[in-house]
Amino acid sequence: MVTFVHNTGHNFCGWLRYGTLGEADLVPWRLSHSTVDPNPRPPLIVRGGPILGVLVP
């Protein structure tokens, strides 16, 4: 659940900056990752995961 919320933060910040979700891998037994393409604001998108991960749970 924590991984899902964390990656949702990345995706949400990408969506706010007019990016689109390129790929999302949320399988529990692998390292999860999300790709926003194009990545209009990399620092915002990188920080979005931890910020939402702290605020939501």
N, CA, C and O atoms as a GROMACS GRO file, in nm:
protein
  228
    1MET      N    1   0.082  -0.120   0.000
    1MET     CA    2   0.000   0.000   0.000
    1MET      C    3   0.086   0.126   0.000
    1MET      O    4   0.055   0.223  -0.070
    2VAL      N    5   0.193   0.125   0.077
    2VAL     CA    6   0.282   0.241   0.084
    2VAL      C    7   0.345   0.268  -0.053
    2VAL      O    8   0.356   0.383  -0.095
    3THR      N    9   0.385   0.162  -0.121
    3THR     CA   10   0.446   0.178  -0.253
    3THR      C   11   0.346   0.236  -0.352
    3THR      O   12   0.382   0.320  -0.435
    4PHE      N   13   0.222   0.193  -0.344
    4PHE     CA   14   0.118   0.245  -0.432
    4PHE      C   15   0.097   0.395  -0.409
    4PHE      O   16   0.089   0.472  -0.505
    5VAL      N   17   0.088   0.436  -0.284
    5VAL     CA   18   0.069   0.578  -0.251
    5VAL      C   19   0.189   0.660  -0.296
    5VAL      O   20   0.173   0.769  -0.350
    6HIS      N   21   0.309   0.608  -0.275
    6HIS     CA   22   0.431   0.677  -0.313
    6HIS      C   23   0.436   0.700  -0.465
    6HIS      O   24   0.462   0.811  -0.511
    7ASN      N   25   0.409   0.596  -0.542
    7ASN     CA   26   0.412   0.609  -0.688
    7ASN      C   27   0.295   0.693  -0.740
    7ASN      O   28   0.308   0.759  -0.842
    8THR      N   29   0.184   0.690  -0.671
    8THR     CA   30   0.073   0.777  -0.708
    8THR      C   31   0.112   0.923  -0.692
    8THR      O   32   0.068   1.008  -0.770
    9GLY      N   33   0.194   0.953  -0.593
    9GLY     CA   34   0.244   1.090  -0.575
    9GLY      C   35   0.326   1.135  -0.694
    9GLY      O   36   0.311   1.248  -0.741
   10HIS      N   37   0.414   1.049  -0.744
   10HIS     CA   38   0.492   1.082  -0.863
   10HIS      C   39   0.400   1.107  -0.982
   10HIS      O   40   0.415   1.205  -1.055
   11ASN      N   41   0.305   1.017  -1.001
   11ASN     CA   42   0.214   1.028  -1.116
   11ASN      C   43   0.125   1.151  -1.105
   11ASN      O   44   0.100   1.218  -1.205
   12PHE      N   45   0.077   1.181  -0.987
   12PHE     CA   46  -0.010   1.296  -0.966
   12PHE      C   47   0.064   1.426  -0.996
   12PHE      O   48   0.009   1.515  -1.061
   13CYS      N   49   0.187   1.438  -0.949
   13CYS     CA   50   0.264   1.559  -0.977
   13CYS      C   51   0.297   1.570  -1.126
   13CYS      O   52   0.300   1.681  -1.180
   14GLY      N   53   0.321   1.460  -1.191
   14GLY     CA   54   0.342   1.463  -1.335
   14GLY      C   55   0.218   1.508  -1.409
   14GLY      O   56   0.226   1.584  -1.505
   15TRP      N   57   0.103   1.461  -1.363
   15TRP     CA   58  -0.023   1.500  -1.424
   15TRP      C   59  -0.050   1.649  -1.403
   15TRP      O   60  -0.101   1.716  -1.493
   16LEU      N   61  -0.015   1.701  -1.284
   16LEU     CA   62  -0.032   1.844  -1.257
   16LEU      C   63   0.050   1.930  -1.352
   16LEU      O   64   0.010   2.041  -1.387
   17ARG      N   65   0.164   1.879  -1.395
   17ARG     CA   66   0.253   1.954  -1.484
   17ARG      C   67   0.236   1.912  -1.629
   17ARG      O   68   0.326   1.932  -1.710
   18TYR      N   69   0.122   1.853  -1.664
   18TYR     CA   70   0.085   1.817  -1.800
   18TYR      C   71   0.171   1.706  -1.860
   18TYR      O   72   0.190   1.700  -1.982
   19GLY      N   73   0.222   1.619  -1.777
   19GLY     CA   74   0.289   1.499  -1.825
   19GLY      C   75   0.189   1.385  -1.833
   19GLY      O   76   0.078   1.396  -1.781
   20THR      N   77   0.226   1.277  -1.897
   20THR     CA   78   0.140   1.160  -1.903
   20THR      C   79   0.216   1.040  -1.849
   20THR      O   80   0.339   1.033  -1.858
   21LEU      N   81   0.142   0.946  -1.794
   21LEU     CA   82   0.203   0.827  -1.739
   21LEU      C   83   0.254   0.739  -1.852
   21LEU      O   84   0.176   0.692  -1.934
   22GLY      N   85   0.384   0.718  -1.855
   22GLY     CA   86   0.442   0.634  -1.957
   22GLY      C   87   0.440   0.488  -1.919
   22GLY      O   88   0.408   0.402  -2.001
   23GLU      N   89   0.474   0.460  -1.794
   23GLU     CA   90   0.480   0.321  -1.747
   23GLU      C   91   0.469   0.321  -1.595
   23GLU      O   92   0.522   0.410  -1.528
   24ALA      N   93   0.401   0.224  -1.542
   24ALA     CA   94   0.392   0.205  -1.397
   24ALA      C   95   0.406   0.057  -1.367
   24ALA      O   96   0.333  -0.026  -1.422
   25ASP      N   97   0.500   0.023  -1.282
   25ASP     CA   98   0.523  -0.116  -1.244
   25ASP      C   99   0.507  -0.124  -1.092
   25ASP      O  100   0.594  -0.078  -1.018
   26LEU      N  101   0.397  -0.181  -1.047
   26LEU     CA  102   0.366  -0.187  -0.904
   26LEU      C  103   0.360  -0.330  -0.852
   26LEU      O  104   0.294  -0.356  -0.752
   27VAL      N  105   0.427  -0.421  -0.919
   27VAL     CA  106   0.427  -0.561  -0.877
   27VAL      C  107   0.503  -0.572  -0.743
   27VAL      O  108   0.615  -0.523  -0.733
   28PRO      N  109   0.444  -0.636  -0.642
   28PRO     CA  110   0.504  -0.636  -0.508
   28PRO      C  111   0.641  -0.704  -0.497
   28PRO      O  112   0.720  -0.667  -0.410
   29TRP      N  113   0.672  -0.798  -0.581
   29TRP     CA  114   0.798  -0.872  -0.567
   29TRP      C  115   0.911  -0.812  -0.650
   29TRP      O  116   1.020  -0.869  -0.655
   30ARG      N  117   0.889  -0.697  -0.714
   30ARG     CA  118   0.993  -0.626  -0.788
   30ARG      C  119   1.001  -0.483  -0.737
   30ARG      O  120   0.911  -0.435  -0.668
   31LEU      N  121   1.110  -0.416  -0.772
   31LEU     CA  122   1.123  -0.275  -0.738
   31LEU      C  123   1.024  -0.195  -0.823
   31LEU      O  124   1.030  -0.199  -0.946
   32SER      N  125   0.934  -0.125  -0.758
   32SER     CA  126   0.831  -0.053  -0.832
   32SER      C  127   0.888   0.077  -0.889
   32SER      O  128   0.982   0.134  -0.834
   33HIS      N  129   0.831   0.121  -0.999
   33HIS     CA  130   0.871   0.247  -1.059
   33HIS      C  131   0.759   0.301  -1.147
   33HIS      O  132   0.672   0.227  -1.193
   34SER      N  133   0.763   0.431  -1.169
   34SER     CA  134   0.669   0.499  -1.257
   34SER      C  135   0.749   0.589  -1.350
   34SER      O  136   0.850   0.646  -1.310
   35THR      N  137   0.702   0.601  -1.472
   35THR     CA  138   0.767   0.686  -1.570
   35THR      C  139   0.666   0.788  -1.621
   35THR      O  140   0.559   0.752  -1.669
   36VAL      N  141   0.701   0.915  -1.610
   36VAL     CA  142   0.618   1.023  -1.662
   36VAL      C  143   0.685   1.072  -1.790
   36VAL      O  144   0.802   1.110  -1.789
   37ASP      N  145   0.610   1.072  -1.900
   37ASP     CA  146   0.667   1.109  -2.028
   37ASP      C  147   0.572   1.202  -2.101
   37ASP      O  148   0.459   1.161  -2.125
   38PRO      N  149   0.608   1.322  -2.138
   38PRO     CA  150   0.736   1.385  -2.109
   38PRO      C  151   0.742   1.429  -1.964
   38PRO      O  152   0.639   1.449  -1.899
   39ASN      N  153   0.862   1.443  -1.914
   39ASN     CA  154   0.884   1.481  -1.775
   39ASN      C  155   0.911   1.632  -1.770
   39ASN      O  156   1.025   1.675  -1.784
   40PRO      N  157   0.803   1.712  -1.751
   40PRO     CA  158   0.818   1.857  -1.764
   40PRO      C  159   0.892   1.922  -1.647
   40PRO      O  160   0.960   2.023  -1.667
   41ARG      N  161   0.880   1.868  -1.528
   41ARG     CA  162   0.945   1.927  -1.410
   41ARG      C  163   1.004   1.816  -1.324
   41ARG      O  164   0.941   1.776  -1.226
   42PRO      N  165   1.121   1.764  -1.359
   42PRO     CA  166   1.178   1.651  -1.286
   42PRO      C  167   1.188   1.670  -1.134
   42PRO      O  168   1.155   1.577  -1.060
   43PRO      N  169   1.234   1.787  -1.082
   43PRO     CA  170   1.243   1.799  -0.936
   43PRO      C  171   1.107   1.786  -0.866
   43PRO      O  172   1.099   1.724  -0.760
   44LEU      N  173   1.002   1.843  -0.924
   44LEU     CA  174   0.869   1.833  -0.864
   44LEU      C  175   0.820   1.689  -0.864
   44LEU      O  176   0.764   1.642  -0.765
   45ILE      N  177   0.842   1.618  -0.973
   45ILE     CA  178   0.793   1.481  -0.983
   45ILE      C  179   0.871   1.388  -0.890
   45ILE      O  180   0.813   1.296  -0.832
   46VAL      N  181   1.000   1.412  -0.874
   46VAL     CA  182   1.080   1.332  -0.782
   46VAL      C  183   1.033   1.352  -0.638
   46VAL      O  184   1.025   1.257  -0.562
   47ARG      N  185   1.002   1.474  -0.602
   47ARG     CA  186   0.959   1.504  -0.465
   47ARG      C  187   0.813   1.467  -0.439
   47ARG      O  188   0.772   1.454  -0.324
   48GLY      N  189   0.735   1.449  -0.544
   48GLY     CA  190   0.592   1.420  -0.528
   48GLY      C  191   0.565   1.288  -0.458
   48GLY      O  192   0.469   1.278  -0.382
   49GLY      N  193   0.646   1.187  -0.482
   49GLY     CA  194   0.625   1.057  -0.417
   49GLY      C  195   0.639   1.064  -0.266
   49GLY      O  196   0.547   1.023  -0.195
   50PRO      N  197   0.752   1.114  -0.215
   50PRO     CA  198   0.766   1.123  -0.070
   50PRO      C  199   0.666   1.219  -0.005
   50PRO      O  200   0.620   1.193   0.106
   51ILE      N  201   0.633   1.327  -0.073
   51ILE     CA  202   0.537   1.423  -0.014
   51ILE      C  203   0.400   1.358   0.004
   51ILE      O  204   0.340   1.366   0.111
   52LEU      N  205   0.350   1.294  -0.100
   52LEU     CA  206   0.220   1.227  -0.089
   52LEU      C  207   0.228   1.108   0.007
   52LEU      O  208   0.132   1.078   0.077
   53GLY      N  209   0.344   1.041   0.009
   53GLY     CA  210   0.363   0.929   0.101
   53GLY      C  211   0.357   0.970   0.247
   53GLY      O  212   0.321   0.890   0.333
   54VAL      N  213   0.392   1.094   0.275
   54VAL     CA  214   0.386   1.144   0.413
   54VAL      C  215   0.246   1.198   0.446
   54VAL      O  216   0.197   1.179   0.557
   55LEU      N  217   0.183   1.262   0.350
   55LEU     CA  218   0.055   1.328   0.377
   55LEU      C  219  -0.065   1.233   0.378
   55LEU      O  220  -0.157   1.254   0.457
   56VAL      N  221  -0.067   1.131   0.295
   56VAL     CA  222  -0.186   1.048   0.280
   56VAL      C  223  -0.205   0.946   0.395
   56VAL      O  224  -0.313   0.943   0.454
   57PRO      N  225  -0.106   0.865   0.428
   57PRO     CA  226  -0.135   0.765   0.532
   57PRO      C  227  -0.154   0.831   0.664
   57PRO      O  228  -0.180   0.763   0.764
   0.00000   0.00000   0.00000
